Amino acid sequence: MSVRFLPAAAVLAFSFIWALPTAAADDDKSKPAAASPKDYKANSASKSLSGTFGGRAMRYTATVEEQVLKDDKGEAKAAIVTSAYIAEPRDPSRPVTFLFNGGPGSGSVWLQMGAFGPKRVAIPSDARDDGGPPYPILDNPDSLLDVTDLVFIDPVGTGFSHPIGDTKGEEYWGVTKDAKSVAQVIRQWLNKNGRWNSPKFLGGESYGTTRSAAVVNELEGAYNDVSLNGVILISTILDFGAGAETEGAELGYVTVLPTMAATALYHGKASAPSVEAFVEEARQFAIGPYAAFLLKGQKASAEERAAIRPQLARFTGLSEEFLERADMRVSSGRFYKELLRDRGLTVGRLDSRYIGRDYDNAGEEPDNDPSFYGIDGGYAAAINAWMRESIGYQTDRPYVTIGSVQPWDWTIAGGRDRNAYFTVAPYLGRAMRENASMRVFVGQGWYDFATPFFAAEYALSRTGFPQDRIEYRYYDAGHMMYVRDEDRRKLSDDLRAFIRAR
């Protein structure tokens, strides 16, 4: 695992799927026998359908197909599955948007069946568990299909995508290797569908935003550019140092504090007229007095500690006694457990509106994340039913919602110093400077600890970013804000306006 210079970044990214059982995508002894690279035939299924999206009744074609990646000898190396939804009659002047989820190791099921695809799975919108099947699979009026054709991409080791023959998954598992393969798929899809001159958007969620920046670098960093009109970042993680919780790193305590404040307010542990007003206060405290205090370390005076402590208690909802014991530095894991300890409850990591009950109420950190185990069953059932039964995609392979794509190679171009502080934000900044038409949409949930909104703001406010082409939108939910009905509609409306404004 090539992370010598970056253990904190690796821990942070893989903690996106923290405490979840993983499907060993590459080691599953029950997986189908590998096909020969020379005679490999791509699998596909297609169906004509209709729906009403954004108030517009329309017909579309749904196509699930393998995009085969080949080596220099023309032999098949891997099959990456795309799920494309194309409006009929076909119009090459329509925008096309390429989307993926994160992990790394996550299939596109979440964005596809929860937010932007033509169908969605109906799960509780009010931070309750999704229970057992059957889960309703409904028409999705909030799909973006009225303003853009949609192509969802499952990288190697996720969804139905897989290596071919003797190819190892590790050949595609890494920041740069993954980005190159996704960029290749996008180019192949544009070739096959005659869409090179269409307006193009690229979007991802969670690690998918990291992937977005890396893919932008692959698409626009060469002479045969694929120029983009916009990049969509949902629950953003570009600068891994901005949120790293490791010994000696202070910045993470600063960037997560506004999320703690929003969570304390939601659960009645703080008071303020609105979440917007409270998090703005928390931002100013975090970047000002709190950051100055943290930078002093053990040289902060007793008077300075006494001044910071009650303010920190007000924003976090935690007792001054606890904060003193924690040296005014509260890790996210401790916060999940401590905020509602008096009620015997923990709060979620992906979405801190969710609450759970652990085996050991006196424990240091939660057993699991109630905001994930509250939704995973419904999504897994929905994507399999939709692809296999509705569209007719036939395969013996399991659909990997979240899989084990390890070892993941975190090295990127630039040498040791570039990898000692891992950030892909400069990729995006350079692309914006060199492409005057590129705009960036940033969607963040107030209650997301996996990718805190203040960390996203920090990363995108560094030198080299044209601030007038970055658009921020915030939602009253967490990492997957679209699980809340009201925020799914708001996100859809916000993105519809973003795409139309190209």
C-alpha positions in Angstrom: 0.0 0.0 0.0 1.8 3.1 -1.2 1.0 5.5 1.5 4.3 6.0 3.2 4.0 9.8 3.2 0.3 9.8 3.9 -1.1 7.5 6.5 -3.6 10.1 7.7 -5.1 10.7 4.3 -5.5 6.9 3.7 -7.2 6.5 7.1 -9.6 9.4 6.4 -10.6 8.3 2.9 -11.2 4.7 3.9 -13.1 5.8 6.9 -15.8 6.9 4.4 -16.8 3.2 4.5 -15.7 2.9 8.2 -17.2 0.1 10.1 -19.0 -1.4 7.2 -18.9 -5.0 6.1 -17.1 -5.0 2.7 -17.6 -7.3 -0.3 -14.2 -8.6 -1.3 -14.6 -7.8 -4.9 -11.3 -9.3 -6.0 -11.1 -12.2 -3.7 -14.6 -13.6 -3.9 -14.3 -17.3 -4.7 -17.9 -17.5 -5.9 -17.4 -14.9 -8.6 -17.8 -16.0 -12.3 -14.8 -17.5 -14.1 -12.6 -15.0 -15.8 -13.2 -14.7 -19.6 -10.3 -14.7 -22.0 -9.1 -11.2 -22.9 -8.9 -12.2 -26.6 -12.5 -13.3 -27.0 -14.2 -11.1 -24.4 -17.6 -9.8 -25.5 -19.1 -6.8 -23.7 -22.3 -7.4 -21.9 -25.2 -4.9 -22.3 -28.9 -4.4 -22.0 -31.2 -1.6 -23.2 -34.8 -0.6 -22.8 -37.0 2.2 -24.0 -38.9 3.9 -21.2 -40.8 7.1 -20.4 -41.2 9.4 -17.4 -41.8 12.9 -16.3 -38.8 14.8 -15.0 -38.7 18.4 -13.9 -42.3 18.7 -15.1 -41.5 17.5 -18.6 -42.9 14.2 -20.0 -40.4 12.5 -22.2 -39.1 9.2 -23.6 -35.7 7.9 -22.9 -33.5 4.9 -23.4 -31.8 3.2 -20.5 -28.6 1.3 -21.4 -26.5 -0.7 -19.0 -23.3 -1.8 -20.7 -19.7 -2.7 -20.2 -17.1 -0.4 -21.5 -14.1 -2.6 -22.2 -10.6 -1.1 -21.5 -7.8 -2.6 -23.6 -4.1 -2.6 -23.5 -1.7 -1.6 -26.3 -2.0 -5.1 -27.8 -5.8 -4.7 -28.1 -6.5 -7.3 -25.3 -9.3 -6.7 -22.9 -8.1 -5.7 -19.4 -11.2 -4.5 -17.5 -14.9 -3.9 -18.0 -16.3 -0.8 -16.5 -20.1 -0.7 -16.5 -22.0 2.5 -17.4 -25.7 3.1 -16.9 -26.8 5.7 -19.5 -30.1 7.5 -19.7 -30.5 9.3 -23.0 -33.5 11.4 -24.0 -35.3 10.4 -27.2 -35.1 11.6 -29.9 -31.4 11.9 -29.4 -29.9 15.3 -29.6 -26.1 15.8 -29.7 -26.5 19.4 -28.6 -28.0 18.3 -25.2 -25.7 18.4 -22.2 -24.3 15.0 -21.0 -23.4 14.5 -17.3 -21.0 11.8 -16.1 -21.5 10.8 -12.5 -20.0 8.4 -10.0 -20.0 7.8 -6.2 -16.9 7.5 -4.0 -15.6 5.2 -1.3 -13.2 4.6 -2.9 -15.0 1.3 -3.6 -18.6 2.5 -3.9 -20.8 1.9 -6.8 -23.0 4.6 -8.3 -26.1 3.1 -6.7 -26.5 6.0 -4.3 -26.6 8.9 -6.8 -28.4 6.7 -9.4 -31.2 5.3 -7.2 -31.3 8.1 -4.6 -30.9 11.4 -6.5 -30.6 11.8 -10.2 -31.6 8.6 -12.0 -35.1 8.2 -13.5 -36.1 5.8 -10.7 -35.5 6.1 -7.0 -35.9 3.9 -3.9 -38.3 5.3 -1.3 -36.9 5.1 2.2 -37.8 7.2 5.2 -37.0 10.8 4.8 -36.9 11.7 8.5 -33.7 9.9 9.6 -35.4 6.6 10.4 -34.1 3.1 9.5 -35.2 1.8 6.1 -36.5 -1.5 7.6 -37.1 -4.6 5.5 -38.3 -5.2 1.9 -40.1 -4.7 -0.3 -38.8 -1.2 -0.9 -40.9 1.0 -3.2 -39.0 1.8 -6.5 -40.7 5.0 -7.8 -40.6 7.3 -10.8 -38.2 10.1 -9.9 -39.5 13.5 -10.9 -36.3 15.0 -9.5 -34.1 13.3 -12.0 -32.0 15.7 -14.1 -33.0 13.9 -17.4 -35.0 16.9 -18.6 -31.9 19.1 -18.8 -29.1 16.6 -19.4 -28.4 13.1 -20.5 -27.0 11.0 -17.7 -24.1 8.5 -17.6 -23.4 6.8 -14.3 -20.0 5.1 -14.0 -19.0 2.2 -11.7 -15.1 2.0 -11.5 -13.3 -1.4 -11.4 -14.3 -3.3 -8.3 -17.6 -1.5 -7.8 -21.0 -2.3 -9.2 -20.8 -4.9 -11.9 -17.4 -3.7 -13.1 -14.4 -6.1 -12.9 -10.9 -7.0 -14.2 -10.7 -9.4 -17.2 -8.6 -12.5 -17.4 -5.4 -12.3 -15.3 -5.7 -8.6 -14.7 -5.5 -7.6 -11.1 -7.8 -5.0 -9.6 -4.8 -3.2 -8.1 -3.9 -2.1 -11.7 -6.9 0.3 -11.4 -7.0 0.9 -7.6 -5.3 4.2 -6.9 -6.0 7.9 -7.2 -4.3 8.3 -10.6 -4.9 4.8 -11.9 -8.6 5.1 -11.2 -8.8 8.5 -12.7 -7.1 7.4 -15.9 -9.5 4.5 -16.3 -12.6 6.7 -15.7 -11.3 9.3 -18.2 -10.7 6.5 -20.7 -14.3 5.3 -20.3 -15.6 8.9 -20.8 -13.6 9.2 -24.0 -14.8 5.8 -25.3 -18.4 6.7 -24.5 -18.1 10.0 -26.3 -16.6 8.2 -29.3 -19.3 5.6 -29.4 -22.2 7.9 -29.0 -21.0 10.9 -31.1 -21.1 13.4 -28.2 -17.7 15.1 -28.4 -19.3 18.5 -29.1 -22.0 18.2 -26.5 -21.9 20.4 -23.3 -20.3 18.2 -20.7 -20.5 18.0 -16.9 -18.7 15.8 -14.5 -19.9 15.0 -11.0 -19.1 12.9 -7.9 -20.1 12.4 -4.3 -17.7 12.0 -1.4 -14.4 10.4 -2.7 -16.2 10.9 -6.0 -15.3 14.6 -5.6 -11.6 13.6 -5.2 -12.0 11.4 -8.3 -13.7 14.3 -10.1 -10.6 16.5 -9.6 -8.3 13.8 -10.7 -10.4 12.9 -13.8 -10.5 16.6 -14.7 -6.7 16.5 -14.7 -6.7 13.5 -17.0 -9.4 15.0 -19.4 -8.1 18.6 -19.6 -4.4 18.1 -18.8 -3.5 16.8 -22.2 -3.4 18.1 -25.8 -6.5 16.0 -26.8 -8.6 17.7 -24.2 -12.1 16.8 -23.2 -13.3 20.3 -22.1 -15.9 20.5 -19.4 -18.6 23.1 -18.9 -18.9 22.3 -15.2 -17.9 20.1 -12.3 -20.5 19.0 -9.6 -19.1 18.3 -6.2 -21.5 16.7 -3.7 -20.1 16.2 -0.1 -16.6 17.4 -1.0 -13.2 16.0 0.0 -10.3 17.5 -2.0 -7.8 18.5 0.7 -7.3 15.5 2.9 -5.1 17.4 5.3 -8.0 19.8 6.0 -9.9 17.1 7.8 -7.2 14.7 9.0 -7.6 13.7 12.7 -4.1 12.6 13.6 -1.7 13.5 16.3 -0.2 16.9 15.8 -2.7 18.0 13.2 -4.8 20.9 14.4 -6.6 22.0 11.2 -9.2 19.2 11.4 -10.5 20.5 14.7 -11.1 23.8 13.0 -12.9 22.6 9.9 -15.2 20.2 11.8 -16.3 22.6 14.5 -19.2 24.2 12.4 -20.6 20.7 11.7 -20.5 20.0 15.5 -22.4 23.2 16.1 -25.1 22.3 13.5 -25.4 18.9 15.1 -25.6 20.2 18.7 -28.3 22.6 17.6 -30.3 19.9 15.8 -30.4 17.7 18.9 -31.3 20.5 21.3 -27.8 20.8 22.9 -27.4 24.4 21.7 -29.7 27.3 20.9 -29.8 29.7 18.0 -32.4 31.4 15.7 -31.3 29.2 12.8 -28.7 26.7 11.7 -27.4 29.1 9.1 -26.8 31.8 11.7 -25.2 29.4 14.2 -22.8 27.8 11.8 -21.7 31.2 10.6 -20.9 32.1 14.2 -19.1 28.8 14.5 -17.1 29.5 11.3 -15.9 32.8 12.7 -15.0 31.4 16.1 -13.2 28.4 14.5 -11.1 30.4 12.0 -10.4 33.1 14.6 -10.0 32.6 18.3 -10.1 28.8 18.2 -7.5 28.4 15.5 -5.2 30.9 17.3 -5.6 28.9 20.5 -4.8 25.6 18.8 -1.7 26.9 17.1 -0.3 27.9 20.5 -0.5 24.3 21.6 0.8 23.8 25.2 2.0 27.4 25.3 -1.6 28.7 25.6 -2.0 30.3 29.0 -4.5 29.3 31.7 -6.4 32.6 31.0 -6.6 31.7 27.2 -7.9 28.2 28.0 -10.5 29.7 30.4 -11.7 32.1 27.6 -12.0 29.4 24.9 -13.6 26.7 27.0 -17.2 28.2 27.5 -17.3 29.3 23.8 -16.3 25.8 22.7 -18.9 24.3 25.0 -21.6 26.6 23.5 -20.8 25.5 19.9 -20.3 21.8 20.6 -23.0 21.2 23.2 -20.4 19.3 25.3 -19.6 20.1 28.9 -16.7 22.3 29.9 -15.4 19.5 32.1 -15.3 17.1 29.1 -13.6 19.7 26.9 -10.9 20.3 29.5 -10.2 16.6 29.7 -10.0 16.5 25.9 -7.5 19.4 25.9 -10.1 21.4 23.9 -9.6 19.0 21.0 -12.6 16.8 20.4 -12.3 14.1 17.7 -15.4 13.3 15.6 -15.6 9.8 17.0 -15.8 11.1 20.6 -18.3 13.7 19.6 -20.7 11.1 18.1 -20.6 9.2 21.4 -20.5 12.1 23.9 -23.2 14.5 22.6 -26.2 12.4 23.5 -24.5 10.1 26.1 -27.0 11.3 28.7 -29.8 9.8 26.6 -27.9 6.6 25.9 -27.6 7.5 22.2 -25.0 8.1 19.5 -25.2 10.3 16.5 -24.4 9.4 12.9 -21.3 10.1 11.0 -22.6 10.4 7.4 -25.6 12.2 8.7 -25.6 13.3 12.4 -29.4 13.7 12.4 -29.6 9.9 12.7 -29.3 8.4 16.2 -28.4 4.9 17.3 -28.0 2.9 20.5 -24.7 1.0 21.1 -24.0 -2.1 23.1 -21.8 -0.2 25.5 -23.1 3.3 26.4 -19.9 4.0 28.3 -17.7 3.3 25.3 -15.3 5.8 23.7 -16.6 5.7 20.2 -19.7 4.3 18.5 -20.1 0.7 17.4 -21.3 1.6 13.9 -22.8 4.5 12.0 -26.6 4.6 12.3 -26.9 6.9 9.3 -25.5 4.1 7.1 -27.1 1.0 8.4 -30.4 3.0 8.3 -30.4 3.1 4.4 -28.2 0.4 2.9 -30.7 -2.4 2.6 -33.1 -0.4 0.4 -30.5 0.8 -2.0 -29.0 -2.6 -2.5 -32.4 -4.1 -3.3 -33.3 -1.3 -5.6 -30.3 -1.3 -7.9 -30.4 -5.0 -8.4 -34.2 -5.0 -9.1 -33.8 -2.0 -11.5 -30.8 -3.3 -13.5 -31.6 -7.0 -13.6 -35.4 -7.1 -13.7 -36.5 -3.8 -15.2 -33.7 -3.1 -17.7 -32.8 -6.8 -18.2 -29.0 -6.8 -17.6 -28.1 -10.4 -17.2 -25.0 -11.4 -15.1 -24.1 -13.8 -12.4 -21.9 -11.1 -10.7 -23.1 -9.4 -7.5 -23.6 -5.7 -7.7 -20.9 -4.4 -5.3 -22.4 -1.4 -3.5 -19.3 -0.9 -1.4 -16.4 -3.2 -2.0 -12.8 -3.8 -0.9 -10.5 -2.0 -3.4 -7.3 -2.5 -1.5 -4.5 -1.8 -1.6 -5.3 1.7 -2.8 -2.4 3.7 -4.2 -2.5 7.3 -2.9 0.5 8.6 -4.8 0.0 11.4 -7.3 2.4 13.3 -9.6 4.7 15.8 -7.9 7.1 13.9 -5.7 7.4 13.4 -2.0 6.2 16.8 -0.9 3.0 16.5 -3.0 2.2 13.2 -1.3 3.2 14.3 2.2 0.2 16.7 2.1 -2.4 15.0 0.0 -4.7 17.3 -2.0 -6.2 17.2 -5.5 -7.7 20.7 -5.2 -4.9 22.2 -7.3 -6.0 20.0 -10.2 -9.3 21.7 -10.2 -7.9 25.1 -9.7 -5.6 24.8 -12.7 -8.5 23.4 -14.9 -10.6 26.5 -14.0 -7.8 28.9 -14.8 -7.2 27.2 -18.1 -10.8 26.8 -19.0 -12.7 30.1 -18.6 -16.1 28.4 -19.1 -15.7 25.8 -16.3 -17.8 26.4 -13.3 -18.0 24.4 -10.1 -21.1 23.5 -8.0 -20.5 22.6 -4.4 -23.4 20.9 -2.5 -22.9 20.2 1.2 -25.0 19.0 4.1 -24.9 20.7 7.4 -24.8 17.4 9.3 -22.0 15.6 7.4 -19.0 14.6 9.4 -17.4 12.5 6.6 -16.8 15.5 4.4 -17.5 18.6 6.6 -18.7 21.7 4.7 -16.1 24.0 6.3 -13.3 21.8 5.0 -14.7 22.0 1.5 -14.9 25.8 1.8 -11.3 25.8 3.0 -10.0 23.7 0.1 -11.8 25.7 -2.5 -10.7 29.1 -1.1 -7.0 28.5 -1.6 -4.9 30.4 -4.0 -5.6 29.7 -7.7 -9.4 29.3 -7.6 -11.6 31.8 -9.5 -14.1 32.4 -6.7 -16.7 33.9 -9.0 -17.2 30.6 -10.7 -17.7 28.5 -7.6 -21.3 28.1 -6.4 -22.1 26.8 -2.9 -25.4 25.3 -1.8 -26.3 23.9 1.6 -28.9 21.4 2.7 -30.6 20.4 6.0 -29.3 16.9 5.9 -26.0 15.0 5.9 -23.6 13.3 3.5 -26.3 12.0 1.2 -28.6 15.0 1.5 -31.0 13.5 -1.1 -32.3 10.9 1.3 -34.4 13.8 2.7 -37.2 14.5 0.3 -37.2 18.2 0.7 -33.4 18.4 0.1 -33.5 16.0 -2.9 -35.9 18.4 -4.6 -33.8 21.4 -3.6 -30.6 19.7 -4.9 -32.3 18.8 -8.1 -33.6 22.4 -8.6 -30.1 23.8 -7.8 -28.4 21.6 -10.3 -31.0 22.1 -13.0 -30.3 25.8 -12.7 -26.5 25.2 -12.7 -26.6 23.1 -15.9 -29.0 25.5 -17.7 -26.7 28.4 -16.9 -23.7 26.9 -18.9 
